[in-house]
Amino acid sequence: MNLRNAQVGKEYIIKEILTDDEELDAFLFTLGCYSGEPITVISRLKGGCVVSIKDGRYTIDNQLAEAIII
């Protein structure tokens, strides 16, 4: 299941990130978004969602949410 299908308010563990873009992988890693880390969807937006990773909150678009497998 990917992050786009996740329930709001429930904590999930990231299994993998499916992207071919090395810069995007590096960026997500700096946010703390990598395999084994917990992630929670805080709310849904029209074009994406707000997620909590470690102590930060970030807005990600639907395309990126589909690349994060939980």
N, C-alpha and C positions, 0 to 999 in steps of 0.2 A: 504494500500500500504506500502511496506517496503522501506528502504533506498536504496536498490540496484536498485530499479526502479525510483528513484528520478532524476529530471532534474538537470544538472550542473548549478550552479549559482542561483538557486531558494531557498529561505528560507522556511523551513517547521517547524512545531511544532511537537515534539515527543509526540505520544499518549501513547505508552507503549513499554516496553522491554520484549521480549519473550525469556527467557532463564531459564533453571533449575539450572544453576551454580551460587551459592550464591557469590562466590569469584568474578566472572565476573560482577555480579550486583553491588557489592561493588566498583570494579574498575571503572566501567562506572560512578557510582555516584560521585566518586572523580574527574572525568574529567568534571562533570557537565552535563552528559548525562542521563537525567531522564525525566519523564512525565512532559509536560508543557514547556519544554525548547526549544528554537529555535535551529535549526541545518541546515547547508548549505553544500551541496556537492561542493567542490572547483574543483576537477578534478577526472577523472577515471584512474585507473591503471589496469594492467593485472589481478592482483589477488585481487583487492579491490578498495578503493577510499580514497581520502583525504577529510576530513570534517572539518568544522569550528564550534566549540562549544564554546560559550562565547568568550573569547579573545585568544583561542588556536586553533592550527591546528593539526590534528591527522590523521594517516593512519590506516584504519581499513580494515580487510579482508572481502571477500564476505559473509562468513558465519555469521559474526557479523552484517554486513549490513542488512542481511535478518532478523535478530532478532530485529532490531530497526523499529518499526511500526510508520509511520508518517501519 
